[in-house]
Amino acid sequence: MHFHRAISTQSGQASWYNGDGMRGACGKTLHGLYAASRTLPCGALVSVRTNGKYVLVHILDRGPFGSSSRILDLSPKAFRWLAPLGAGVVSVKAVRLRQ
């Protein structure tokens, strides 16, 4: 486990999208471990957890769009830490951490 203090939590579904190399809505180039959120602030550090696994991501974009049950869109690299890309969508708990 990690040792950052939790600020808030959300539960829902996460999917993945490939925005590598593009500029996210937060103004930074997307690469590595990033995510898109409708509600979390730009730059937030988030621990995304499922089935005893977790990955730390920074919020660099806005989304997901089209489904209210999805709370995050993860980069392919981040999603692979949790499940194979073929899974498409996983149930997660997102914990916003104090940096």
DSSP file (Angstrom, degrees, kcal/mol; ACC not computed):
  #  RESIDUE AA STRUCTURE BP1 BP2  ACC     N-H-->O    O-->H-N    N-H-->O    O-->H-N    TCO  KAPPA ALPHA  PHI   PSI    X-CA   Y-CA   Z-CA
    1    1 A M              0   0    0      0, 0.0     2,-0.2     0, 0.0    53,-0.0   0.000 360.0 360.0 360.0 167.1    0.0    0.0    0.0
    2    2 A H        -     0   0    0      2,-0.1    45,-0.0     1,-0.0     0, 0.0  -0.583 360.0-132.2-106.1 170.6    1.0    3.6   -0.3
    3    3 A F        +     0   0    0     -2,-0.2     2,-0.3     2,-0.1    -1,-0.0  -0.155  59.3 120.5-122.4  38.8    1.2    6.3    2.4
    4    4 A H        -     0   0    0      1,-0.0     2,-0.2    95,-0.0    95,-0.1  -0.799  66.1-111.9 -97.4 145.1   -0.6    9.3    1.0
    5    5 A R        -     0   0    0     -2,-0.3    93,-2.9    93,-0.3     2,-0.3  -0.562  31.2-119.5 -77.2 139.5   -3.6   10.6    3.0
    6    6 A A  E     -A   97   0A   0     -2,-0.2    91,-0.2    91,-0.2     3,-0.1  -0.584  27.8-179.8 -79.6 138.1   -7.0   10.2    1.3
    7    7 A I  E     -     0   0A   0     89,-3.5     2,-0.3     1,-0.4    90,-0.2   0.773  68.0 -17.3-100.7 -42.7   -9.0   13.3    0.5
    8    8 A S  E     -A   96   0A   0     88,-1.0    88,-2.4     2,-0.0    -1,-0.4  -0.975  57.7-142.6-158.1 164.6  -12.1   11.7   -1.2
    9    9 A T  E     -A   95   0A   0     -2,-0.3     2,-0.3    86,-0.2    86,-0.2  -0.965  10.0-175.2-134.8 153.0  -13.3    8.5   -2.7
   10   10 A Q  E     -A   94   0A   0     84,-2.1    84,-3.1    -2,-0.3     2,-0.4  -0.984   9.5-155.4-140.4 147.5  -15.5    7.5   -5.6
   11   11 A S  E     +A   93   0A   0     -2,-0.3     2,-0.3    82,-0.2    82,-0.2  -0.975  42.9  89.9-123.9 143.3  -16.7    4.0   -6.7
   12   12 A G  E    S-A   92   0A   0     80,-2.2    80,-3.4    -2,-0.4     2,-0.3  -0.951  70.9 -43.2 169.9-151.6  -17.9    3.2  -10.2
   13   13 A Q  E     -Ab  91  70A   0     56,-2.4    58,-2.8    -2,-0.3    59,-1.3  -0.805  38.6-159.4-111.2 151.3  -16.5    1.9  -13.5
   14   14 A A  E     +Ab  90  72A   0     76,-2.7    76,-2.4    -2,-0.3    59,-0.2  -0.985   9.8 178.6-127.1 140.4  -13.3    2.8  -15.4
   15   15 A S  E     -Ab  89  73A   0     57,-1.8    59,-3.2    -2,-0.4     2,-0.3  -0.586  24.4-115.0-120.7-172.0  -12.6    2.2  -19.0
   16   16 A W  E     + b   0  74A   0     72,-0.5     2,-0.3    57,-0.3    59,-0.2  -0.920  23.9 179.9-129.4 156.6   -9.5    3.1  -21.1
   17   17 A Y        -     0   0    0     57,-2.3     2,-0.8    -2,-0.3     3,-0.1  -0.982  27.8-125.0-149.5 152.4   -8.7    5.4  -24.0
   18   18 A N        +     0   0    0     -2,-0.3    57,-0.1    57,-0.2    -2,-0.0  -0.834  43.6 147.5-106.8 100.4   -5.5    6.2  -25.9
   19   19 A G    >   +     0   0    0     -2,-0.8     3,-2.6     3,-0.1    11,-0.4   0.206  23.3 154.0-109.1  12.2   -4.7    9.9  -25.8
   20   20 A D  T 3  S+     0   0    0      1,-0.3    11,-0.2     9,-0.1     3,-0.1  -0.129  70.4  10.9 -49.4 129.4   -1.0    9.4  -25.9
   21   21 A G  T 3  S+     0   0    0      9,-3.3    -1,-0.3     1,-0.3     2,-0.1   0.187 104.6 109.1  88.6 -16.5    0.8   12.3  -27.4
   22   22 A M  S <  S-     0   0    0     -3,-2.6     8,-3.3     8,-0.2     2,-0.5  -0.466  76.6-106.6 -86.8 163.8   -2.3   14.5  -27.5
   23   23 A R  B     -G   29   0B   0      6,-0.2     6,-0.2    -2,-0.1    -1,-0.1  -0.817  35.9-138.3 -91.1 125.7   -2.8   17.6  -25.2
   24   24 A G    >   -     0   0    0      4,-3.0     3,-2.1    -2,-0.5    37,-0.2  -0.247  28.1 -99.5 -76.7 169.0   -5.4   16.9  -22.5
   25   25 A A  T 3  S+     0   0    0      1,-0.3    36,-0.2     2,-0.1    -1,-0.1   0.702 122.3  63.3 -61.9 -20.1   -8.0   19.3  -21.3
   26   26 A C  T 3  S-     0   0    0     34,-1.6    -1,-0.3     2,-0.2    35,-0.1   0.440 119.8-107.7 -86.6   0.0   -5.8   20.2  -18.4
   27   27 A G  S <  S+     0   0    0     -3,-2.1     2,-0.3     1,-0.3    -2,-0.1   0.437  81.9 112.1  94.0  -0.1   -3.1   21.6  -20.8
   28   28 A K  S    S-     0   0    0     32,-0.4    -4,-3.0     1,-0.0    -1,-0.3  -0.792  73.3-104.1-108.5 151.5   -0.5   18.8  -20.5
   29   29 A T  B     -G   23   0B   0     -2,-0.3     2,-0.5    -6,-0.2    -6,-0.2  -0.527  39.7-121.3 -70.7 135.0    0.6   16.3  -23.0
   30   30 A L        +     0   0    0     -8,-3.3    -9,-3.3   -11,-0.4     2,-0.3  -0.684  52.9 131.4 -85.0 122.3   -0.8   12.8  -22.3
   31   31 A H        +     0   0    0     -2,-0.5     2,-0.3   -11,-0.2    44,-0.1  -0.945  54.2   0.1-162.6 150.6    1.7   10.0  -21.7
   32   32 A G  S    S+     0   0    0     -2,-0.3     2,-1.0     1,-0.1    46,-0.4  -0.541 117.6   4.3  78.6-131.3    2.3    7.3  -19.2
   33   33 A L  S    S+     0   0    0     -2,-0.3    25,-1.2    44,-0.1     2,-0.3  -0.783  86.7 134.5-100.1  94.6   -0.1    6.9  -16.3
   34   34 A Y  E     -c   58   0A   0     -2,-1.0    41,-2.2    23,-0.2     2,-0.3  -0.853  30.1-163.8-134.5 168.4   -2.9    9.4  -16.7
   35   35 A A  E     -cD  59  74A   0     23,-1.8    25,-2.3    -2,-0.3    26,-1.2  -0.970  16.4-129.9-149.8 163.2   -6.7    9.5  -16.4
   36   36 A A  E     +cD  61  73A   0     37,-2.7    37,-1.8    -2,-0.3     2,-0.3  -0.957  27.6 175.8-116.1 137.4   -9.7   11.6  -17.4
   37   37 A S        -     0   0    0     24,-1.8    35,-0.1    -2,-0.4    26,-0.1  -0.996  30.6-150.8-140.7 144.0  -12.4   12.6  -14.8
   38   38 A R  S    S+     0   0    0     33,-0.5    -1,-0.1    -2,-0.3    34,-0.1   0.778  99.9  24.9 -78.3 -27.8  -15.5   14.7  -15.0
   39   39 A T  S    S+     0   0    0     32,-0.3    -1,-0.1    24,-0.2    23,-0.0   0.734  97.9  87.2-115.1 -28.6  -15.3   15.7  -11.3
   40   40 A L  S    S-     0   0    0      1,-0.1    -3,-0.2     4,-0.0     3,-0.1  -0.503  81.3-106.4 -78.1 145.9  -11.7   15.5  -10.0
   41   41 A P    >   -     0   0    0      0, 0.0     3,-1.9     0, 0.0    18,-0.3  -0.304  40.7 -87.4 -72.9 154.2   -9.5   18.6  -10.4
   42   42 A C  T 3  S+     0   0    0      1,-0.3    18,-0.2    18,-0.1    -6,-0.0  -0.316 114.2  20.1 -56.4 136.3   -6.7   18.8  -13.0
   43   43 A G  T 3  S+     0   0    0     16,-3.5    -1,-0.3     1,-0.3    17,-0.1   0.329  86.0 150.3  85.8  -7.4   -3.4   17.4  -11.6
   44   44 A A    <   -     0   0    0     -3,-1.9    15,-2.0    15,-0.2     2,-0.5  -0.295  45.7-130.0 -60.6 140.5   -5.1   15.4   -8.8
   45   45 A L  E     -EF  58  97A   0     52,-0.6    52,-3.0    13,-0.2     2,-0.4  -0.833  32.3-174.3 -91.1 126.8   -3.2   12.3   -7.7
   46   46 A V  E     -EF  57  96A   0     11,-2.9    11,-2.7    -2,-0.5     2,-0.6  -0.982  23.7-148.4-131.2 132.3   -5.6    9.3   -7.7
   47   47 A S  E     -EF  56  95A   0     48,-2.8    48,-2.8    -2,-0.4     2,-0.6  -0.894  17.8-159.5 -94.7 120.2   -5.1    5.7   -6.6
   48   48 A V  E     -EF  55  94A   0      7,-2.8     7,-1.7    -2,-0.6     2,-0.4  -0.910  15.4-171.3-104.9 121.7   -7.4    3.5   -8.7
   49   49 A R  E     +EF  54  93A   0     44,-2.6    44,-2.0    -2,-0.6     2,-0.3  -0.901  17.9 152.6-123.5 140.2   -8.1    0.1   -7.0
   50   50 A T  E >   -E   53   0A   0      3,-2.4     3,-2.5    -2,-0.4    42,-0.1  -0.910  68.8  -6.7-160.5 138.6   -9.7   -3.1   -8.0
   51   51 A N  T 3  S-     0   0    0      1,-0.3     3,-0.1    -2,-0.3    41,-0.0   0.827 128.4 -49.9  47.7  44.1   -9.4   -6.8   -7.0
   52   52 A G  T 3  S+     0   0    0      1,-0.3     2,-0.3     0, 0.0    -1,-0.3   0.523 119.0 105.5  77.3   5.1   -6.4   -6.1   -4.7
   53   53 A K  E <   - E   0  50A   0     -3,-2.5    -3,-2.4    29,-0.1     2,-0.3  -0.824  44.6-178.8-113.3 154.9   -4.5   -4.2   -7.4
   54   54 A Y  E     - E   0  49A   0     -2,-0.3     2,-0.3    -5,-0.2    -5,-0.2  -0.994  12.5-166.4-150.1 157.6   -3.9   -0.5   -7.7
   55   55 A V  E     - E   0  48A   0     -7,-1.7    -7,-2.8    -2,-0.3     2,-0.5  -0.995  20.5-132.2-140.7 141.3   -2.3    2.1   -9.9
   56   56 A L  E     + E   0  47A   0     -2,-0.3     2,-0.3    -9,-0.2    -9,-0.2  -0.833  33.5 171.0 -95.4 129.9   -1.5    5.8   -9.2
   57   57 A V  E     - E   0  46A   0    -11,-2.7   -11,-2.9    -2,-0.5     2,-0.4  -0.906  28.6-131.1-132.3 160.2   -2.5    8.2  -12.0
   58   58 A H  E     -cE  34  45A   0    -25,-1.2   -23,-1.8    -2,-0.3     2,-0.7  -0.920  28.2-118.5-108.0 141.0   -2.7   12.0  -12.4
   59   59 A I  E     +c   35   0A   0    -15,-2.0   -16,-3.5    -2,-0.4   -15,-0.2  -0.705  48.9 152.2 -78.9 115.5   -5.9   13.6  -13.8
   60   60 A L  E     +     0   0A   0    -25,-2.3   -34,-1.6    -2,-0.7   -32,-0.4   0.358  56.8  34.2-124.7   0.2   -4.8   15.3  -17.0
   61   61 A D  E    S-c   36   0A   0    -26,-1.2   -24,-1.8   -37,-0.2     2,-0.3  -0.920  74.5-108.3-150.0 170.9   -8.0   15.2  -19.1
   62   62 A R        +     0   0    0     -2,-0.3   -24,-0.2   -26,-0.3     3,-0.1  -0.844  57.8  27.8-107.8 145.1  -11.8   15.5  -18.9
   63   63 A G        -     0   0    0     -2,-0.3    10,-0.2     1,-0.3   -24,-0.2  -0.863  24.7-164.8 144.7-173.6  -14.2   12.6  -19.4
   64   64 A P        -     0   0    0      0, 0.0     2,-0.3     0, 0.0    -1,-0.3   0.591  49.2-170.5 -76.6 155.3  -15.5    9.9  -19.6
   65   65 A F        +     0   0    0     -3,-0.1     3,-0.0     1,-0.1    -3,-0.0  -0.855  56.4  32.6-113.0 148.1  -18.4   10.9  -21.7
   66   66 A G  S    S+     0   0    0     -2,-0.3     2,-0.4    -3,-0.0    -1,-0.1   0.168 104.3  64.3  99.9 -18.1  -21.5    8.9  -22.7
   67   67 A S    >   -     0   0    0      3,-0.1     3,-0.6     1,-0.1     0, 0.0  -0.963  55.2-160.8-143.7 124.0  -22.0    6.8  -19.5
   68   68 A S  T 3  S+     0   0    0     -2,-0.4    -1,-0.1     1,-0.2    -2,-0.0   0.687  92.2  63.5 -75.8 -16.9  -22.8    8.0  -16.0
   69   69 A S  T 3  S+     0   0    0    -57,-0.1   -56,-2.4     2,-0.0     2,-0.5   0.716  86.6  83.7 -79.5 -19.9  -21.6    4.8  -14.4
   70   70 A R  E <   +b   13   0A   0     -3,-0.6   -56,-0.2   -58,-0.2    -3,-0.1  -0.734  50.3 175.4 -86.5 126.2  -18.0    5.4  -15.6
   71   71 A I  E     +     0   0A   0    -58,-2.8   -33,-0.5    -2,-0.5     2,-0.3   0.663  64.3  26.2-101.5 -21.1  -16.1    7.6  -13.3
   72   72 A L  E     -b   14   0A   0    -59,-1.3   -57,-1.8   -35,-0.1     2,-0.5  -0.991  52.9-153.2-142.3 148.9  -12.7    7.5  -15.0
   73   73 A D  E     -bD  15  36A   0    -37,-1.8   -37,-2.7    -2,-0.3   -57,-0.3  -0.999  30.3-158.7-112.9 124.0  -11.1    6.9  -18.4
   74   74 A L  E     -bD  16  35A   0    -59,-3.2   -57,-2.3    -2,-0.5   -39,-0.2  -0.680  20.8-105.2-102.8 154.6   -7.6    5.5  -17.8
   75   75 A S     >  -     0   0    0    -41,-2.2     4,-2.8    -2,-0.3     5,-0.2  -0.385  38.2-110.3 -66.0 156.2   -4.6    5.5  -20.1
   76   76 A P  H  > S+     0   0    0      0, 0.0     4,-2.3     0, 0.0     5,-0.1   0.902 119.9  53.3 -56.7 -40.4   -3.9    2.1  -21.7
   77   77 A K  H  > S+     0   0    0    -45,-0.4     4,-0.6     1,-0.2   -44,-0.1   0.902 112.4  43.8 -62.4 -41.6   -0.7    1.7  -19.5
   78   78 A A  H >> S+     0   0    0    -46,-0.4     3,-1.0   -44,-0.2     4,-0.6   0.915 111.9  52.6 -69.2 -43.7   -2.7    2.5  -16.3
   79   79 A F  H >X S+     0   0    0     -4,-2.8     4,-2.5     1,-0.3     3,-1.7   0.891 101.9  60.4 -60.2 -39.7   -5.6    0.2  -17.3
   80   80 A R  H 3< S+     0   0    0     -4,-2.3    -1,-0.3     1,-0.3    -2,-0.2   0.746  94.7  63.1 -62.8 -23.2   -3.2   -2.7  -17.9
   81   81 A W  H << S+     0   0    0     -3,-1.0    -1,-0.3    -4,-0.6    -2,-0.2   0.772 115.5  32.2 -67.6 -23.7   -2.0   -2.5  -14.2
   82   82 A L  H << S-     0   0    0     -3,-1.7    -2,-0.2    -4,-0.6    -1,-0.1   0.793 132.9 -19.7-102.4 -36.2   -5.6   -3.5  -13.3
   83   83 A A  S  < S-     0   0    0     -4,-2.5    -1,-0.4     7,-0.0     2,-0.1  -0.973  77.9 -75.3-165.1 162.8   -6.9   -5.7  -16.1
   84   84 A P    >   -     0   0    0      0, 0.0     3,-2.2     0, 0.0     4,-0.4  -0.415  45.3-116.5 -66.6 148.9   -6.2   -6.7  -19.7
   85   85 A L  G >  S+     0   0    0      1,-0.3     3,-1.6     2,-0.2   -69,-0.1   0.819 112.6  68.9 -56.3 -31.1   -7.3   -4.1  -22.2
   86   86 A G  G 3  S+     0   0    0      1,-0.3    -1,-0.3     2,-0.1     3,-0.1   0.698  82.8  72.5 -62.5 -19.4   -9.8   -6.6  -23.6
   87   87 A A  G <  S-     0   0    0     -3,-2.2     2,-2.4     1,-0.2    -1,-0.3   0.824  79.6-169.2 -65.3 -29.7  -11.8   -6.4  -20.4
   88   88 A G    <   +     0   0    0     -3,-1.6   -72,-0.5    -4,-0.4     2,-0.4  -0.266  61.7  30.1  76.7 -55.3  -12.9   -2.9  -21.6
   89   89 A V  E     -A   15   0A   0     -2,-2.4     2,-0.3   -74,-0.2   -74,-0.2  -0.999  64.7-175.7-140.3 138.0  -14.4   -1.8  -18.3
   90   90 A V  E     -A   14   0A   0    -76,-2.4   -76,-2.7    -2,-0.4     2,-0.4  -0.973  31.2-113.5-132.0 149.7  -13.6   -2.7  -14.7
   91   91 A S  E     +A   13   0A   0     -2,-0.3     2,-0.3   -78,-0.2   -78,-0.3  -0.682  48.6 173.5 -78.4 131.7  -15.3   -1.8  -11.4
   92   92 A V  E     -A   12   0A   0    -80,-3.4   -80,-2.2    -2,-0.4     2,-0.5  -0.889  37.1-136.3-137.4 163.8  -13.0    0.5   -9.4
   93   93 A K  E     -AF  11  49A   0    -44,-2.0   -44,-2.6    -2,-0.3     2,-0.5  -0.999  24.5-156.3-117.6 124.7  -12.6    2.6   -6.3
   94   94 A A  E     -AF  10  48A   0    -84,-3.1   -84,-2.1    -2,-0.5     2,-0.6  -0.907   7.3-168.6-105.3 122.8  -10.9    5.9   -7.0
   95   95 A V  E     -AF   9  47A   0    -48,-2.8   -48,-2.8    -2,-0.5     2,-0.4  -0.946  14.3-144.0-115.4 114.9   -9.1    7.5   -4.0
   96   96 A R  E     -AF   8  46A   0    -88,-2.4   -89,-3.5    -2,-0.6   -88,-1.0  -0.661  25.5-154.3 -77.5 129.3   -8.0   11.1   -4.4
   97   97 A L  E     -AF   6  45A   0    -52,-3.0   -52,-0.6    -2,-0.4     2,-0.4  -0.762  18.0-114.6-109.9 149.3   -4.7   11.4   -2.5
   98   98 A R              0   0    0    -93,-2.9   -93,-0.3    -2,-0.3   -54,-0.0  -0.690 360.0 360.0 -76.7 129.6   -3.0   14.4   -0.9
   99   99 A Q              0   0    0     -2,-0.4    -1,-0.1   -95,-0.1    -2,-0.0   0.457 360.0 360.0 -84.5 360.0    0.3   15.0   -2.7
